[in-house]
Structure formats: C-alpha cells, structure tokens
Amino acid sequence: MRRTPISLSAAALAAALTAAGCGASEDDPDTITVVYQDYGTFHAADTLFRKVKEEFEAAHPEATVELRPIEAPAEDYQTQVNLMNGSPAEAPDVIYEDTFTINQDVEAGYLAPIDDYWAAWPDAEQYHARADAAVTALDGHRYGVMLGTDTRGLWYNADLLERAGVAVPWEPATWDEVLEAARAVKEEFGAEVTPLNVYAGTPAGEMASMQGFQMLLSGTGDTLYDEDAREWRTGTPGFLASLEFVRAVYAEGLALDPRDALNPAVGTLNNEERIPAGELAISLEGSWATQSWIESANQPWPEWADTMRFAPMPTREGQDPGATSMSGGWSLALGSASTNPDLAWEVMAHALNRENATLFAVEGAQIPLRDDVASSEEFQAADPTPDAAADLVDVTHFRPAYGDYPRVSLAIQQAMEAVMLGDATPEEAAAAYADEVAGVVGPDNVREG
C-alpha cells in the first residue's frame, strides 16, 4: 500500500513541521530523513526510496530511514523543501534536488558539499563526466549526484499523422514543417483531436519556460544568458521568433484550448488521458513521457509502443546541428543541517548504487549517467526511452543555473501567457519581459538586442 504523500499548502506545511519535526535531530542522529517529490505521473522516486529504506534498515538495524514524500509540482515542491530547510531541527538529511536549484540552495546555506565523500566513493568512476557541471556550484564544490538526465522532443501519434496525410516516420526539418503537420491534423480531425501541445503560461510553471519556450529559443541560436559575458540577454531576434511560434500555435487553434492549457495538471492530463485516448497528435514533451504508459504507471497503456513515435525538435530554419533539446535532471543532495552526514551519505550512496540506479532509470524513463547502468543488459532490455531521445544528449542545452533564474523563468511564463491569450503581441510581450528581467537582475547585468 502506497504511503500518502504530503499534500499541504506552504502555511499548513510549516505548521505541521513545527509540530512534528522531520529532520534527524540531535537526540536521534541515527534517523535519516529523505524528502522527495511524488506527484502526478512521477512515482519513480517513491519506488526507489521505499526499496532503499527496506534494504538499508535491514543492513543497519540501528538506523532509521524516514521518508517524506511531497505531493506537489516542481515549483511548490521546492517551496515546501525550502520551508523545511528554514529550521535546522526540521531540515531533511537527504534531498531530492532539481539540479537547476543547486546554486540558489547553496547561496541559502541549505546544502553541504560532498567533495570528500565523492572522492572516496568507488562508484564515482562509473558516472559520466557530463554530469559534473550540473551538480557543481559556482563556488567550485560538488553538492549532489545526479540520478539521471533527460531530453525533450516531439512525441507524436503515428496513426493520427498518417490519417492526416503526414508521412511517417515524421522527421520535421524546420519549425514551419512542425506547424504544417499540426495544420494537417486540424484539417483532418477538427475539434476531435488537438494537433499540437506546447506548454505555455504561469500555471504550467517550468514546463512552459523550459519545455515550451526554451526548446524554441535553443533552436534559434540566441540564449537567455551569455555565459562568457555573464549577462542576461533580452530583445534578441530568437526571443521574438519563439513568441511568434507560440502566437501561431494558439491563434490558429492548433493547441489546447487556453483554459485546458492553463490547468496546472496539464502535463498529467496530456500523458495519462489525452494521448492514450488519441485526443492529442503531437506534444513537445520530455523523453520521460513513457513513465506514464509503462506497466508500473498509474494507468498503463500497453499499446503506446505501437502508437507513439519520437522526433527531434528541429532548429528554426533547419540550421546546424539540425535539432535541439533541453535537458535537466534531478540529483540527491546532502542537507547542511544533517547531524549525521556520514550516515546520510551512506543512504545516498545506497540509493545511487548500480541496482537502484537501474531501477530509477527504468521507472523514471531516465537517460542513465552511470556507464555500467547504460551498458547493462537489465537496462537495455527494459529501457522505455527511444534511441532518438537519448541521441539528443549531443545537441542538448541547459537552463541558466543561477539564483535569479526562477524569477526570470516566471517572466518567460508571463510573456507566453500574454501571447497565448491574445493580451499582448509578441513584440509587446518581449518588451515587458525585458523590463521585468532588468528589474530582477539589475540593468547593468542585461544586454539588449
């Protein structure tokens, strides 16, 4: 029987934690508290940590692994973990941490560096070097170990596209070809099928800014942030072109009705209901979408492998490298308030071992970062991620991992929402975004045009 996850407002959570406490206290240093997300179609972390708890406590009778699943989307999950970290007595020992929040949590003093543990861990040599940057903060220290990574592209229903006259396998070379396929679906099915899903608007949160907008922007050659100059960029042609694409999708009726698109549960509804029901033809989505369809999912869809295909998202005009992607990934991090960091690291290392990393990669439809997992027969036999999605690691991009990024991300969501609702032209929304970013990071840290 699944344990009921925490599903509380920020205020309610704070009160509950104050009353009960949840971290490893000075009175009980052998209790290690693990906090993680368990929400929507994602239950891979819950599956993993229940296994870890059983195994670790059997091997260490003096220890207790206390699980604290939080039922909340990514932004609310982060808020609730921040509340827990606000008091040393309540702070978790092990944190399921989105890699893009590492720098802001380091700045807040919530995480402890794990350089020494990592250097002494034999399994460290199995991890691909590309994971190092994502868990290394600006101060040069390592603060986490990645559980896996992902890519993003175009999931499509092959039967619907064929019936609409679109050649399958579908391999769009430009944004225009993506729109042409969506228009063909609309002409064939009318209101019966939504042609194209592009996440947009503030309720969708990071799905909108990363899976929606930055998937477009990364195909233009422009960026949100200039790493060399250490400046945020506004007013670029690529930013405007990305908003123009959003405008076309929603203004032409190729996307979900705005009321549905602005539902905070839109991702879950798409992957668990609309896609299996044949009501959504193309979705700009993550490689992990299969976790909604595999046997262990909430609502398994055995036919997905015969129905769904994955195509890389093309660059705007098909310019090199021809395709683009955005990647993220979650890590395990060590809480700075832990009273027994050595034991907490042992729990982390057990969760990250070859067997458990394989389980998480399969259950969470992840691209593994352990070489021995990626090459193992167990993973390759069960891997639900398409080869085309894994291949995108070579052309993928990452979000700016800086403390100001969450507010910049919100400004992106607001710009998209204004365009999708027709409240602003792409030019007006881009100008409003530029003003907002200058206010967030300071005008001296922005370069326009």
ZATITOR-624311 format. One record per residue (C-alpha): residue number from 1; x, y, z. Coordinates in pm, 1 decimal. Example, Ala and Ser with C-alpha at 12.3 -4.5 7.8 and 13.67 -1.06 7.14 Angstrom:
2
{r 1 {1230.0 -450.0 780.0}}
{r 2 {1367.0 -106.0 714.0}}
//
This chain:
449
{r 1 {0.0 0.0 0.0}}
{r 2 {144.5 336.4 -104.2}}
{r 3 {213.3 581.1 173.3}}
{r 4 {11.9 901.5 139.3}}
{r 5 {242.9 1182.5 29.5}}
{r 6 {245.6 1525.2 188.4}}
{r 7 {-0.4 1749.9 5.5}}
{r 8 {-16.6 2075.3 200.1}}
{r 9 {-15.5 2445.9 142.0}}
{r 10 {303.3 2627.3 240.0}}
{r 11 {143.4 2760.2 559.2}}
{r 12 {-4.4 2424.4 652.9}}
{r 13 {324.8 2251.2 589.1}}
{r 14 {511.9 2496.8 810.0}}
{r 15 {266.9 2436.8 1093.9}}
{r 16 {285.7 2060.8 1053.4}}
{r 17 {663.0 2059.6 1055.5}}
{r 18 {681.7 2284.4 1359.1}}
{r 19 {452.6 2048.3 1546.0}}
{r 20 {612.0 1721.7 1440.7}}
{r 21 {965.2 1794.5 1326.3}}
{r 22 {1111.5 1591.0 1043.8}}
{r 23 {1488.0 1614.5 1031.2}}
{r 24 {1743.1 1396.8 1206.3}}
{r 25 {1752.1 1561.0 1547.7}}
{r 26 {2043.5 1577.9 1788.5}}
{r 27 {1853.2 1327.9 2005.4}}
{r 28 {1829.4 1077.0 1723.0}}
{r 29 {2125.6 1111.3 1486.1}}
{r 30 {2062.9 761.5 1351.1}}
{r 31 {1737.5 871.7 1186.5}}
{r 32 {1796.7 994.2 833.0}}
{r 33 {1511.7 1189.3 676.1}}
{r 34 {1472.9 1178.9 298.4}}
{r 35 {1249.1 1430.9 120.4}}
{r 36 {1142.8 1379.2 -240.3}}
{r 37 {871.2 1458.9 -492.9}}
{r 38 {587.1 1213.5 -557.9}}
{r 39 {340.9 1383.2 -788.3}}
{r 40 {127.1 1331.9 -1096.7}}
{r 41 {263.5 1054.9 -1315.3}}
{r 42 {600.8 1054.9 -1138.0}}
{r 43 {642.7 784.6 -873.8}}
{r 44 {993.8 662.5 -955.7}}
{r 45 {1147.7 836.0 -654.1}}
{r 46 {886.9 685.6 -421.6}}
{r 47 {952.7 337.5 -561.8}}
{r 48 {1326.9 390.4 -521.5}}
{r 49 {1326.9 519.9 -164.9}}
{r 50 {1084.5 259.9 -34.6}}
{r 51 {1327.5 -2.6 -159.7}}
{r 52 {1623.8 186.2 -12.6}}
{r 53 {1451.9 216.7 326.5}}
{r 54 {1380.5 -155.6 345.0}}
{r 55 {1729.9 -258.1 234.9}}
{r 56 {1923.3 -2.9 439.3}}
{r 57 {1738.4 -63.8 763.0}}
{r 58 {1785.9 -441.4 720.2}}
{r 59 {2161.3 -390.6 677.8}}
{r 60 {2185.1 -124.6 952.8}}
{r 61 {1948.3 -223.0 1237.8}}
{r 62 {2049.6 81.0 1440.6}}
{r 63 {1941.1 321.1 1164.0}}
{r 64 {1602.4 452.7 1056.5}}
{r 65 {1532.5 597.5 711.9}}
{r 66 {1232.6 828.2 741.7}}
{r 67 {1060.5 902.5 411.9}}
{r 68 {887.7 1234.7 347.3}}
{r 69 {725.0 1227.5 2.5}}
{r 70 {577.1 1559.7 -108.1}}
{r 71 {285.9 1562.8 -348.9}}
{r 72 {336.6 1887.6 -538.2}}
{r 73 {452.8 2015.3 -876.9}}
{r 74 {817.1 2118.8 -905.2}}
{r 75 {778.5 2484.2 -802.0}}
{r 76 {559.0 2402.5 -499.3}}
{r 77 {784.4 2112.2 -407.4}}
{r 78 {1081.0 2349.6 -395.4}}
{r 79 {885.9 2596.2 -179.8}}
{r 80 {793.0 2324.9 67.4}}
{r 81 {1150.4 2193.4 87.7}}
{r 82 {1270.0 2549.9 147.4}}
{r 83 {1026.9 2576.6 438.6}}
{r 84 {1167.8 2255.6 583.9}}
{r 85 {1521.2 2387.2 539.8}}
{r 86 {1428.9 2706.3 722.4}}
{r 87 {1479.6 2538.2 1059.7}}
{r 88 {1778.3 2310.1 1136.1}}
{r 89 {1553.3 2090.8 1353.1}}
{r 90 {1314.3 2034.3 1061.7}}
{r 91 {1558.7 2021.0 769.7}}
{r 92 {1594.0 1691.1 581.0}}
{r 93 {1921.1 1499.1 568.2}}
{r 94 {1888.9 1384.6 206.8}}
{r 95 {1714.5 1599.3 -54.8}}
{r 96 {1582.6 1503.2 -396.1}}
{r 97 {1711.8 1816.6 -565.6}}
{r 98 {1647.5 1961.5 -910.7}}
{r 99 {1995.7 2041.2 -1040.8}}
{r 100 {1895.1 2388.2 -1156.3}}
{r 101 {1815.0 2486.4 -795.8}}
{r 102 {2154.7 2381.7 -656.4}}
{r 103 {2317.0 2725.4 -677.6}}
{r 104 {2028.6 2906.1 -511.4}}
{r 105 {2015.2 2646.0 -234.0}}
{r 106 {2390.7 2670.7 -183.2}}
{r 107 {2356.5 3050.4 -158.8}}
{r 108 {2082.2 2999.1 100.3}}
{r 109 {2305.9 2767.0 302.5}}
{r 110 {2080.7 2461.0 266.6}}
{r 111 {2330.4 2215.0 114.0}}
{r 112 {2660.1 2067.1 230.1}}
{r 113 {2946.3 1996.9 -13.1}}
{r 114 {3015.5 1629.1 -76.3}}
{r 115 {3360.4 1654.2 -241.4}}
{r 116 {3529.3 1428.0 14.3}}
{r 117 {3256.7 1164.1 3.7}}
{r 118 {3263.1 1165.2 -376.0}}
{r 119 {3642.2 1133.4 -391.5}}
{r 120 {3634.3 828.0 -163.9}}
{r 121 {3336.8 655.2 -332.4}}
{r 122 {3443.7 368.9 -564.5}}
{r 123 {3127.9 404.2 -774.8}}
{r 124 {3215.8 762.9 -870.3}}
{r 125 {3424.1 637.4 -1162.9}}
{r 126 {3108.1 497.4 -1323.2}}
{r 127 {2949.7 840.7 -1362.9}}
{r 128 {2972.5 1021.7 -1693.4}}
{r 129 {3170.6 1344.8 -1667.7}}
{r 130 {2890.0 1542.2 -1833.1}}
{r 131 {2701.7 1518.0 -1504.3}}
{r 132 {2970.3 1701.5 -1308.3}}
{r 133 {2882.5 2055.4 -1414.7}}
{r 134 {2516.0 2017.3 -1323.1}}
{r 135 {2596.1 1937.7 -958.4}}
{r 136 {2895.5 2169.9 -913.3}}
{r 137 {2804.8 2512.0 -777.3}}
{r 138 {2964.4 2843.9 -865.6}}
{r 139 {3193.5 2807.0 -563.4}}
{r 140 {3356.3 2506.2 -730.6}}
{r 141 {3229.6 2245.0 -483.7}}
{r 142 {3015.4 1940.3 -565.9}}
{r 143 {2676.9 1936.8 -394.3}}
{r 144 {2497.9 1639.3 -542.6}}
{r 145 {2499.0 1323.4 -751.8}}
{r 146 {2264.6 1305.3 -1048.8}}
{r 147 {2014.2 1021.9 -1061.9}}
{r 148 {1967.4 1057.9 -1437.3}}
{r 149 {1904.8 1306.0 -1712.3}}
{r 150 {1656.2 1360.0 -1993.3}}
{r 151 {1597.7 1527.1 -2326.6}}
{r 152 {1295.5 1681.4 -2495.0}}
{r 153 {1140.9 1648.9 -2837.9}}
{r 154 {820.5 1578.3 -3028.8}}
{r 155 {613.1 1277.1 -2927.4}}
{r 156 {356.8 1200.6 -3196.8}}
{r 157 {75.9 954.7 -3264.6}}
{r 158 {182.2 783.7 -3587.0}}
{r 159 {-169.3 668.0 -3675.6}}
{r 160 {-319.2 1017.0 -3642.3}}
{r 161 {-46.3 1175.3 -3853.4}}
{r 162 {-79.8 909.7 -4125.3}}
{r 163 {-456.0 961.9 -4138.5}}
{r 164 {-390.2 1335.7 -4175.6}}
{r 165 {-165.5 1270.2 -4474.4}}
{r 166 {165.5 1330.4 -4295.2}}
{r 167 {441.0 1087.8 -4393.2}}
{r 168 {557.5 859.7 -4113.2}}
{r 169 {819.2 831.4 -3977.9}}
{r 170 {780.5 1203.8 -3935.5}}
{r 171 {1106.5 1396.4 -3930.1}}
{r 172 {1032.8 1770.9 -3941.3}}
{r 173 {1334.5 1974.6 -4050.5}}
{r 174 {1207.8 2323.6 -3958.5}}
{r 175 {952.0 2494.3 -3736.6}}
{r 176 {734.4 2550.7 -4043.1}}
{r 177 {717.9 2175.5 -4102.9}}
{r 178 {602.3 2124.0 -3743.5}}
{r 179 {324.0 2377.2 -3797.8}}
{r 180 {232.1 2223.6 -4135.3}}
{r 181 {180.3 1882.4 -3974.4}}
{r 182 {-33.0 2037.4 -3699.0}}
{r 183 {-244.8 2218.6 -3958.9}}
{r 184 {-296.1 1891.2 -4148.0}}
{r 185 {-421.4 1725.5 -3828.9}}
{r 186 {-661.7 2012.5 -3765.6}}
{r 187 {-797.4 1991.4 -4118.9}}
{r 188 {-849.9 1615.4 -4092.8}}
{r 189 {-996.4 1587.4 -3743.0}}
{r 190 {-1128.2 1930.6 -3649.9}}
{r 191 {-1206.6 1966.3 -3279.9}}
{r 192 {-1183.2 1589.1 -3227.4}}
{r 193 {-802.8 1597.8 -3194.1}}
{r 194 {-569.1 1866.6 -3057.4}}
{r 195 {-292.6 1896.0 -3317.5}}
{r 196 {-0.1 2023.1 -3109.7}}
{r 197 {80.2 2073.4 -2742.7}}
{r 198 {328.8 2345.5 -2649.0}}
{r 199 {330.8 2420.8 -2276.7}}
{r 200 {275.0 2789.9 -2200.8}}
{r 201 {156.2 3014.1 -1919.7}}
{r 202 {223.0 3052.9 -1549.8}}
{r 203 {20.6 2751.2 -1422.2}}
{r 204 {245.7 2519.8 -1624.5}}
{r 205 {547.7 2668.7 -1448.0}}
{r 206 {883.2 2534.5 -1555.7}}
{r 207 {718.4 2314.1 -1818.9}}
{r 208 {625.8 2632.8 -2002.1}}
{r 209 {958.6 2812.2 -1972.6}}
{r 210 {1180.3 2508.2 -2029.6}}
{r 211 {985.4 2254.0 -2236.4}}
{r 212 {796.4 2520.7 -2422.4}}
{r 213 {987.8 2842.9 -2465.7}}
{r 214 {1349.8 2737.5 -2422.7}}
{r 215 {1300.3 2441.0 -2655.4}}
{r 216 {1215.7 2703.5 -2916.9}}
{r 217 {1478.9 2959.4 -2821.1}}
{r 218 {1756.7 2699.3 -2823.4}}
{r 219 {1677.9 2635.4 -3189.9}}
{r 220 {1734.3 2998.5 -3289.8}}
{r 221 {2096.6 3047.3 -3191.5}}
{r 222 {2006.2 3300.6 -2921.9}}
{r 223 {2020.2 3238.5 -2548.2}}
{r 224 {1868.7 3367.7 -2226.5}}
{r 225 {2212.0 3418.8 -2073.0}}
{r 226 {2556.1 3487.9 -2219.5}}
{r 227 {2791.4 3270.9 -2015.8}}
{r 228 {3105.6 3440.4 -2148.1}}
{r 229 {2989.4 3797.4 -2083.6}}
{r 230 {2794.0 3697.6 -1769.6}}
{r 231 {2493.0 3895.4 -1892.7}}
{r 232 {2124.3 3821.0 -1939.7}}
{r 233 {2004.7 3875.9 -2296.9}}
{r 234 {1678.6 4046.9 -2392.9}}
{r 235 {1535.0 4180.2 -2717.7}}
{r 236 {1701.8 3914.4 -2932.8}}
{r 237 {1553.5 3801.5 -3267.1}}
{r 238 {1531.2 3446.3 -3133.2}}
{r 239 {1327.0 3552.6 -2831.5}}
{r 240 {1076.6 3729.4 -3055.2}}
{r 241 {1064.9 3438.1 -3302.4}}
{r 242 {989.0 3197.1 -3018.7}}
{r 243 {694.8 3409.7 -2906.2}}
{r 244 {578.5 3428.6 -3268.3}}
{r 245 {568.1 3047.8 -3278.1}}
{r 246 {361.0 3042.7 -2958.1}}
{r 247 {126.1 3301.6 -3110.0}}
{r 248 {80.0 3092.0 -3425.6}}
{r 249 {5.9 2773.0 -3234.7}}
{r 250 {-261.2 2930.7 -3015.8}}
{r 251 {-404.9 3187.0 -3258.0}}
{r 252 {-457.7 2921.6 -3528.1}}
{r 253 {-632.7 2685.4 -3287.1}}
{r 254 {-359.2 2423.3 -3317.4}}
{r 255 {-307.5 2391.4 -2940.4}}
{r 256 {-518.4 2305.2 -2640.2}}
{r 257 {-793.1 2547.8 -2551.4}}
{r 258 {-627.4 2808.4 -2324.1}}
{r 259 {-849.1 2700.2 -2033.8}}
{r 260 {-703.7 2348.6 -2061.6}}
{r 261 {-350.7 2470.9 -2129.8}}
{r 262 {-362.3 2683.9 -1813.7}}
{r 263 {-462.2 2390.7 -1592.9}}
{r 264 {-171.4 2322.2 -1352.1}}
{r 265 {-224.1 1948.6 -1412.9}}
{r 266 {-198.3 1982.8 -1790.7}}
{r 267 {109.9 1758.9 -1815.6}}
{r 268 {-52.5 1474.3 -1625.2}}
{r 269 {-377.2 1507.8 -1819.8}}
{r 270 {-192.1 1506.7 -2150.6}}
{r 271 {17.7 1199.8 -2081.8}}
{r 272 {-231.3 992.5 -1883.8}}
{r 273 {-552.4 1079.0 -2066.5}}
{r 274 {-535.0 1281.7 -2388.3}}
{r 275 {-250.4 1098.2 -2559.2}}
{r 276 {-368.9 742.3 -2479.6}}
{r 277 {-720.9 839.7 -2587.5}}
{r 278 {-596.2 961.5 -2926.0}}
{r 279 {-703.4 1318.4 -2848.8}}
{r 280 {-358.2 1477.1 -2888.4}}
{r 281 {-149.1 1423.4 -3201.2}}
{r 282 {186.1 1590.9 -3124.5}}
{r 283 {333.7 1701.5 -2793.4}}
{r 284 {654.6 1892.8 -2728.0}}
{r 285 {744.4 1684.5 -2426.3}}
{r 286 {1018.1 1514.5 -2229.4}}
{r 287 {1179.7 1182.1 -2307.3}}
{r 288 {1035.9 1055.0 -1977.7}}
{r 289 {675.4 1059.9 -2104.9}}
{r 290 {683.4 680.8 -2123.9}}
{r 291 {672.7 662.7 -1741.9}}
{r 292 {301.6 743.4 -1781.8}}
{r 293 {246.9 441.5 -2006.1}}
{r 294 {469.0 158.0 -1880.9}}
{r 295 {337.1 -134.6 -1676.6}}
{r 296 {410.0 27.4 -1339.9}}
{r 297 {235.0 355.9 -1431.1}}
{r 298 {-86.5 485.4 -1272.5}}
{r 299 {-277.3 396.1 -1588.3}}
{r 300 {-64.2 159.7 -1801.1}}
{r 301 {-106.8 190.2 -2176.9}}
{r 302 {43.3 -125.2 -2334.1}}
{r 303 {-28.4 -1.5 -2687.8}}
{r 304 {198.9 301.3 -2657.2}}
{r 305 {495.2 129.5 -2821.6}}
{r 306 {286.7 57.7 -3133.5}}
{r 307 {128.3 401.9 -3140.5}}
{r 308 {376.1 666.1 -3031.5}}
{r 309 {695.0 781.9 -3201.3}}
{r 310 {957.2 1039.5 -3104.3}}
{r 311 {1105.7 1301.2 -3337.8}}
{r 312 {1377.4 1554.2 -3253.2}}
{r 313 {1264.1 1915.6 -3234.8}}
{r 314 {1419.1 2089.2 -3536.3}}
{r 315 {1604.7 2415.8 -3524.8}}
{r 316 {1408.8 2712.4 -3658.4}}
{r 317 {1529.7 2700.8 -4019.9}}
{r 318 {1695.6 2360.5 -4006.6}}
{r 319 {2035.8 2519.9 -3944.8}}
{r 320 {2315.0 2314.6 -3786.1}}
{r 321 {2302.7 2099.2 -3587.3}}
{r 322 {1952.1 2043.8 -3726.6}}
{r 323 {1789.6 1953.1 -3394.7}}
{r 324 {1783.6 2086.8 -3042.7}}
{r 325 {1686.8 1980.6 -2694.7}}
{r 326 {1676.7 2097.2 -2336.6}}
{r 327 {1797.5 1873.0 -2055.8}}
{r 328 {1764.3 1874.6 -1683.2}}
{r 329 {1790.2 1614.6 -1418.5}}
{r 330 {1742.6 1551.7 -1051.2}}
{r 331 {2010.6 1473.2 -800.1}}
{r 332 {2049.2 1361.7 -443.4}}
{r 333 {2197.8 1628.7 -219.3}}
{r 334 {2312.7 1635.7 141.7}}
{r 335 {2135.4 1877.8 372.9}}
{r 336 {2367.6 2115.9 555.0}}
{r 337 {2172.4 2075.1 881.2}}
{r 338 {2219.9 1698.5 899.1}}
{r 339 {2351.0 1591.4 1240.3}}
{r 340 {2490.0 1267.9 1096.3}}
{r 341 {2621.1 1349.9 746.9}}
{r 342 {2828.0 1029.0 728.4}}
{r 343 {2517.2 814.7 771.1}}
{r 344 {2318.7 1039.8 536.9}}
{r 345 {2585.5 989.7 268.5}}
{r 346 {2564.2 612.1 319.6}}
{r 347 {2189.9 629.9 248.4}}
{r 348 {2259.0 841.6 -61.1}}
{r 349 {2527.7 602.8 -184.8}}
{r 350 {2293.8 305.8 -139.3}}
{r 351 {2021.8 480.9 -338.2}}
{r 352 {2273.2 555.0 -613.3}}
{r 353 {2427.9 208.7 -644.7}}
{r 354 {2410.5 16.4 -971.2}}
{r 355 {2097.4 -183.5 -887.6}}
{r 356 {1898.6 112.9 -759.5}}
{r 357 {2021.0 347.9 -1032.9}}
{r 358 {1894.5 93.2 -1287.2}}
{r 359 {1555.7 77.3 -1115.8}}
{r 360 {1521.8 456.3 -1117.8}}
{r 361 {1631.8 484.6 -1481.7}}
{r 362 {1363.6 237.2 -1591.6}}
{r 363 {1080.2 353.5 -1364.5}}
{r 364 {1151.9 721.7 -1432.0}}
{r 365 {1229.4 679.0 -1804.5}}
{r 366 {1567.5 840.5 -1745.4}}
{r 367 {1884.2 850.8 -1951.3}}
{r 368 {2132.1 695.8 -1706.1}}
{r 369 {2455.1 868.7 -1611.5}}
{r 370 {2626.7 558.6 -1473.3}}
{r 371 {2815.6 387.8 -1754.5}}
{r 372 {2760.0 44.1 -1601.1}}
{r 373 {2384.3 105.2 -1595.3}}
{r 374 {2363.8 239.1 -1950.5}}
{r 375 {2551.7 -63.2 -2086.2}}
{r 376 {2382.4 -325.9 -1871.0}}
{r 377 {2156.0 -592.0 -2018.7}}
{r 378 {1897.7 -521.9 -1747.4}}
{r 379 {1861.2 -159.2 -1850.2}}
{r 380 {1877.1 -212.9 -2223.6}}
{r 381 {1609.2 -482.2 -2205.8}}
{r 382 {1372.3 -260.5 -2006.5}}
{r 383 {1465.2 88.2 -2133.8}}
{r 384 {1144.5 268.7 -2240.6}}
{r 385 {1329.9 574.0 -2377.7}}
{r 386 {1356.3 597.7 -2758.9}}
{r 387 {1705.2 591.7 -2908.5}}
{r 388 {1629.7 922.5 -3081.5}}
{r 389 {1573.3 1085.2 -2742.1}}
{r 390 {1899.2 954.0 -2597.6}}
{r 391 {2086.7 1071.1 -2908.4}}
{r 392 {1981.2 1431.3 -2835.9}}
{r 393 {2223.9 1447.5 -2543.9}}
{r 394 {2483.9 1551.8 -2804.5}}
{r 395 {2286.8 1866.8 -2900.2}}
{r 396 {2113.6 1949.8 -2574.5}}
{r 397 {2113.9 2271.4 -2371.6}}
{r 398 {2067.5 2355.5 -2003.6}}
{r 399 {1891.8 2630.9 -1812.1}}
{r 400 {2099.5 2909.3 -1655.5}}
{r 401 {2167.1 2768.6 -1310.3}}
{r 402 {2177.7 3098.4 -1121.7}}
{r 403 {1987.0 3234.3 -825.1}}
{r 404 {1794.0 3484.6 -1040.7}}
{r 405 {1676.0 3222.8 -1288.6}}
{r 406 {1347.6 3125.6 -1114.9}}
{r 407 {1221.9 3486.8 -1140.9}}
{r 408 {1343.9 3512.2 -1499.2}}
{r 409 {1160.0 3187.7 -1570.2}}
{r 410 {839.8 3335.2 -1427.5}}
{r 411 {880.9 3635.9 -1658.1}}
{r 412 {904.8 3396.0 -1954.6}}
{r 413 {585.3 3222.1 -1846.1}}
{r 414 {408.0 3556.9 -1817.6}}
{r 415 {521.6 3660.4 -2165.2}}
{r 416 {398.3 3333.1 -2312.6}}
{r 417 {65.9 3361.1 -2133.0}}
{r 418 {7.4 3714.5 -2258.3}}
{r 419 {68.7 3599.6 -2616.0}}
{r 420 {-135.1 3278.6 -2595.5}}
{r 421 {-434.7 3469.4 -2456.1}}
{r 422 {-401.2 3749.3 -2711.8}}
{r 423 {-343.3 4006.1 -2439.8}}
{r 424 {-16.5 4119.5 -2599.4}}
{r 425 {160.4 4092.9 -2932.0}}
{r 426 {493.0 3906.1 -2934.0}}
{r 427 {667.5 4244.8 -2956.1}}
{r 428 {478.8 4380.5 -2654.7}}
{r 429 {537.2 4065.7 -2451.8}}
{r 430 {909.1 4069.1 -2535.7}}
{r 431 {935.1 4432.2 -2425.1}}
{r 432 {754.7 4357.5 -2097.8}}
{r 433 {989.7 4063.5 -2040.5}}
{r 434 {1293.2 4286.3 -2097.1}}
{r 435 {1167.1 4535.1 -1837.9}}
{r 436 {1095.7 4259.1 -1589.1}}
{r 437 {1439.1 4098.5 -1627.3}}
{r 438 {1613.8 4434.0 -1585.0}}
{r 439 {1420.1 4480.2 -1262.2}}
{r 440 {1513.2 4132.1 -1139.5}}
{r 441 {1886.1 4123.0 -1216.3}}
{r 442 {1963.2 4494.6 -1248.9}}
{r 443 {2004.9 4686.8 -1576.7}}
{r 444 {2384.5 4659.2 -1560.6}}
{r 445 {2352.6 4281.1 -1590.8}}
{r 446 {2141.6 4288.2 -1908.0}}
{r 447 {2239.1 4328.7 -2272.0}}
{r 448 {1957.2 4412.1 -2510.0}}
{r 449 {1943.5 4313.4 -2875.0}}
//
